[in-house]
């Protein structure tokens, strides 16, 4: 069985301070996964570097598992990657193959027992698993396993997936067959790395909702949620895993690739291009930076407005603001400066504290904003709480008019595939017109990018993208009990 709370994963004398588990204000990154196999070299230092490149995908916990021919080593903790690992810990993680994970909880609470990689016994040796995404029939899988005597340490869907694979492996002694069985039983969006003995396995859901790519690395191979981690480890992107693909890597070589039955369409998450992925990552052959720049140009064409300056909400809206500015021909300016040492904003109990928090994180430059008609560019609006504070801040710095332009169509429905947008009542666009959203934000106008504009910017058809949070058309049906379960977790 895998380690539980209090298990001796952390070296004696080291204590990790749990971070607050308050729910955040905006849509949060999901998780990031990583795997490397490099003959003759230690995997852990590579994984550490790669995980730091994926830190934006999850800041609650992180972990690494590595393996030699005979033994598995693992270490997990709550917090940021550099807080969890130091040279001593990395040195103790032996072996030339390993996986890594950064987590932000979407199903399952934020707690040490839900930190990943999960380590599960499979008879003579252990297996470790790292998962990004949400399994929508997780409760069914969990119930079935519980009836067969499996005990769970936490409440994450990833643990159920790991236990399911371990259970199948115990029957067949064939890991690829066990994974393929799990891929046909588990529904939802997932990208998974799995370590078993000297082999690294990586697989992706049949619609390709969650991203996962394959690369070369110093004579070996690596897999990652985003190509930027491959590059930051010193490797190169080869290709994305195909939807429903399972790859097996050993001693730095791709041993085998297979695909489970998959529909003719795909459903890549549009939000990866809009907000989640780093601008220097390439997803499905499209540089995220280029897509965001095109979004800005298209937004300017769709909803032009006379103004003096285009100001991005930092950091992720900069390429969009640049595109907007170049399309309309009036200047781009940094009117809001981000404090680089403040990592996150939490839901705080009262208005005053929320305002204070945003003001610690961002500061307006009066000289840029005063007496100006400002186009304020944001990549997306989920709840709108932070943006409302920002609009007030820009107004307070003397802006004459504030026109909000949003690089994503209105988000009106929850996500069940791994993004923390779970309740309709939290979504500011749900049931509101653009005029009503402008009123709610205190802006002079608000315009969202159209869905047609989004498809043009990404360069994929609607039948190749997941757009469920924009219009309730879920590419993988979500069981009623999962709706209720997520509601219970949120209320809890
Ligand atoms: Fe991405 Fe939205 Fe689909 Fe969730 S519902 S996977 S956020 S496009």
Boltz pocket constraint, residues with backbone or C-beta under 6 A from the ligand:
constraints:
  - pocket:
      binder: B
      contacts: [[A, 189], [A, 209], [A, 267], [A, 268], [A, 269], [A, 270], [A, 271], [A, 272], [A, 413], [A, 414], [A, 415], [A, 416], [A, 417], [A, 418], [A, 419], [A, 466], [A, 467], [A, 468], [A, 469], [A, 470]]
      max_distance: 6.0
